[in-house]
């Protein structure tokens, strides 16, 4: 078994469950990312790599890099080595369309991927796994395809460059060279291996067992002959949340056997629910997340009523003991979305010392998130059906590497 095939769960390792469909910590606790890195076999993203990004791109690293939101990687250094030698690469990320609107946690990989696209001036493919959601969420084919186009609007609203971006739905695109690569992957992965990585059981239908190959092959340039014909040596970088790592452990094990580079990954932590840092947000509980469709009033109410506070239960005690920043959700959300490093540090210092109250921190968070959601809403309202069609059109990208 190769180094990338680590990650099989045993009974002793069930303290926390992290896979593409479930994220939970034992007894409702926090996810232990150090344990996750050790279990998955990836590497922590250190300051030397972040400084190297600054040097190679000539621009400040994204806030998600500076603050450890993207915290782990697989061979990101190889991507930077190749880039420094004058070799380009391409980006690949995706979305499983299972809901009408996205919450803020869904935006994080796309906000970061847009930064990478702009900083390195490279092409991007975005996979909408409408087939996956049809199988896992028991949606109809037609509804899965509809949700994919709705989610594409939100993705386009993040500001991607249409001259460097190709968005595709699996139901519409899979075939030809893409399918050739799927079959090559499927022949390399035994049933025992896929069960070991993903935990499938005898009750799972065969669509689930075969799906991992569909998510694997966008990391191979020959899956997109209209983009990368003759560029089979092109490397791929995948920005994603760390729960997607099992797909790409499998992919990295197979890639050299069928003539491709192993894809590199840069992986993020999970965006916590308003109620506390116990995994991912629940789509069944609208009060666990801020959605890009929420009004300013809804955002304010959700933060005030549901955002777990590390402050004390009385003003007198708070002034004396200060807030516990480790568990405070408003501080964690500000760490994601408040751009100003100096302001964030000031808030954390004053709040921890008891000089700033929970209500003040929540008020500032509501302002930051309302501004973010309103900008996104305006951008989304400008995305027409014709724009979605244009991003999804199978065509060359004119400014791919300019």
N, C-alpha and C positions, 0 to 999 in steps of 0.2 A: 504493500500500500504506500503511495507517494505521500509527501509531506502535505499536499493539499487535500488529501482525503481524510484528514483528522476531523473530529467533530461528532462521531457517533455517541449517542447518549447511552449511559448505563444507569442502573438503578441508583448507584451512589451519586450520580451527577445530576439528579433531578431536583436539586435545590432551586434551580431556575431553568425555565424552558424558553429558548430563543430559537425560533425557526420562522420561515416565511409566513406562517399562518397563526402563530401564537407567541406571545411574549408575556411571561409572568415570572415573578420572583417568589421564592418560598415565603409563605405566611404573609403575603402582601408587602414584602419589603422592597428594597431598591435593587435594581439590576447591578451586579458586580461586574464592571467592565474589565477589570484586571483578570478575573477568572474566565471571562468570555474570550479575551485575547489568547489566554493560555490554552483554552479548550479548542478554539477554532484554529489556532496556529498562525494567526496574522501578527503584525508588528505594530507597536505604538508609534504614532506619528510624532517625531521629536522636533525640537526647535531648529535643528540644523537643516531639516528638509523644508521647513516653513521659510527660513532665511534664504534658502536656495530658490524657492519659488519667487520671493521678492526680487532677488538678483536677476533671475532669468527673464522675468516678465517686466521688470522696471516699474512695478506698481505695488501698492501696499497689499499684503495678503488679506483675503476676505475675513470679515469678522468671525465667520464660522471656523476659520483656521486659527485665528489669533486666540480664540477663547475655547478651543478644544471641542467644538461641536463635531467637527470631523477629526477623529482622534486615532484612527487605526488605518492600516494600509496593507496591501500586498504588492510589493515590487514597484511602488511609486517612484523609488529612486531610479529604477530602470527607465521609466518614462522620461524622467528629467535628464538622465544620461543621454538618451537618444535625442531629446530636444536640443541639448547642448551641442551635440554633434551635427546639428542642422537637419535632423530627421523629424518629420511631422508625425502626429498620431491622430486618432479620432476618439471622440467621446461617445459613450453609450449609457443611457439611463432609461428608466421606464416607469410605468404606472399601471396598476391593476384597477381598471375602472369599475368600481362597485357602488358608487354613490353619485347623486346629481352634482353635489358641490364638494369642494375640498375644504379641509380644515388647515390650520396654520402648519401643522406637522407635515402635511402632504406637500406644502410649498418648499420646504427646506431643501430637498435635493435639487429642485429645479432652480431655486435662487442661486445655489452654489454652482450648479452646472453652467448657468448663464455666465457667472463670473469666470469660470474656467475657459469657456468658449471665447469670451472677450479677451482674457489675459493672454492666452496662448494662440488665438486666432486659428482655430482648428474646427473641422466639421463635427457634427453631432447627429446621432440617430437616437430617436426616442421611440421605444416600443410600448404600445398599448395592448396589454395582455387580456383582451376581451374574451379570448377562448378560455383562459385560466379562470376568470370570474364566472363564466358560464358553468364551468365544472365544479368550482368550489362553493359558489354562492347559490347554485341551483337557479340561475337566471336563464331566461330564454336566450337563444342566439340573437334574436332581434333586439331585445332589451340591452344585452351586453354591448352590441354594436352602437346602439344609441348613446349609452353612457360613455363609451369611448370618445365619441365626437364631442359630447358635452365637456368631458374632462380635457380634451384637446384645446378647447377655448381657454380654460384656465391656464394651461401650460403655455400657450402662445402669449397670453397676457403677461407672462413673466418677462417678456421682452427679448425672446430669441431672434437671432438674425436669420431671416428666411433664406438668405443666400448661402448659409452654411448649415441648415437644419432640415432633416428629413424625419417626419413623424409618420409612423405606420401602425395600423391595426392588424393584429395577427390574422383575423378572419379574412381580411382583404388582401394581405401581402404574401402570406406564407405559400410557397410554391417554388418552382424553378431552382435556382442556385441555393436559395435559403433552405429548401427542403432537402437538397442534396447533402448539405452540411448537417442537417438534423439526423439523417440516416447514418452518416458517418459517426456522429456522436453516439447514437443509440446502439450501434454495433460494438462500441468500446466500453459500454457501461452495463455490467451484469445486473440482474434483478436484485441479487444480494447486496450489491453496492448501493443501489438507489434506495433500498429499504434501510440500509445502515445510515445513509446520509439524511434522508427525509422522514424516516419512521413510518412509511406506508405499511398498511396492514392488509390482510386478506379480504377485508370488507371494502377497501378502496377500489374504485373502478379503474379500468386500464387507462383511461384518459389521464388520470392523475399521475400514474406511473410513467407515462411517456412524455408528460409535459416538460420536465426539466430540460430536455434537449431544445425545446422551443425558446426558452429563455437563455440558453447557452450560446446559440449560434449568432446572435447579433454582434458578438465580440469578435467574429471572424470577418475580415473585410470582404471576402468573396461572397458573403451572403447578400451583398449590395452591389451587383455588377454595374448598375447604372451610376454608381458613385465611385467605386474603387477598382474598376477593371484594370488588371495589370499591376495592382498594388497589394498583392497577397502578403507582403512582408510588413504591412502597416501594423503598428501596435495600437492597442485599445486600452483606454482608461475608463473605468466604470465608477462614477460617484453613486453611492447608495447607502441606505441604512444597514447596519450590521446584521439585521435579521435576514438579509438577502444573501449573506455569505455562503450558505450551503450550496446554492446554485453554482457559484463560481469556484468553490473548491472542486466540484465535479468537473467544471469546464477546464480549469487549469490542469487537472490531471490528464484530461483527454487531449488538449490542444497540441502538445508536441507530437503526439502519436499520429495526428492527421495533418501535420505540416504547418501549424500556426504557432505564433508566439502565445505564451500564457497571457491572458488579459490581466492588467494591473487594476487594483481596486483602491479607492479611498472611501472610508466608511464612517458613518456618523452614529452618534448616540441617538436614543429615542427622545422625541419631544414629549415631555410629561403631560399627563392629564391635569386638569385644573385641581382635581381633588388630591393629587400627590404623585410622587415619582415611583410608581409601581409597575411601569411597563408602558405600553402604548395606550392611546385613547380608545374608548369604546364607541364604535359607530352607533350602537344602540342607545347611547346616553348622550343626547345633544348638549347637556350641561357639562360634559367632560371636556369640551373643546370649544375653541373660537373658530367659527366657519367664515369663509370669505364672503358669505351672503349675509352675515349678521349685521344688524344696524348698530349705530353708535350706542343707542340705548341698551340693546341686547348685550353688547360687549361690556359696557359698564356694569350692568346687572350681573352678568356671569362672573366677572372678576370680583365684584363686591360680595356676592353670595357664595361662590363656589371655590374661589382660588385659595388653596390651603396656605395659611399664614404661619410663619415662624415667629411671629410676635407674641408677646406675653398676653395673658387674658385680662389684664387691667392696665390702664395708662400708668399708674404708679409703679407697678412691677416692671412694665416695659421700660420706663425711664431709668429704672435701677439696673435691670439685667440685660436689656437690649434684645435684639431678635436673633434667632438661630437661622443663619443664612443657608445652612445645609439642607433644610427642609422647606424653605420658603419658596413657593411657586412663583409669586410675582417677581422675585429677584431672578429666578431661573429664566422666566420669559423675557425679562429685560436683558439678560445676558445673551439671549438669542437675537433680539431685535432692536435694542438701543445701540445705535451706531457709535455714539460718542464714548470713547474709553474713559475719558476723564470724568464725565458725568456719572457713568456707571460706578466707577470706583468711589466717587463722592457719596452716592446713594448707599452703597454697601457699607461704607465706613460709618456714616451717620445712623443708619438703620441698626447696624450691629451694636452701636454704642447707646442706642435708646434715644438719640436726639431727633430721629425721624420716626414718625408713627406709621403703622400699617396702612392706615387710610391714605396717607400721603404717597406711599409707594404704589398702592393700587391706583390712585388717581393718575400718577405719571404713566403707569403701564397702560391704562385705558386710553390715554392720549396717544401713546406710541402705536398701539394696535389699531385704534380707530383710523389713524392716518394711513397705516399700512393697508388695511382692508379697503379703505375708500380709494386709494390709488389703484389697488388691484381691480376694484369694481369698475372704475372708469376705463381702465385698460381693457377689461373683458368686454365691456359694452361696445367697444370699437371692433371686436373680432367678429367678422361676418362669416357666413357659410362659405363664401368664395375664398376667404383667407384660410379657413380650415382645409378646403380642397387644395389650395396652393401648397401648403406645408406638406400635405399628404401625397401630392403628385409625384409619380415616379419619374424623376428628371435629374439631369446633372446639376450640381451645385456650382454656380458660376464663380463664387469667391471662396471656394473651399479652403484653399491654403494661402490666400493672398493676405 
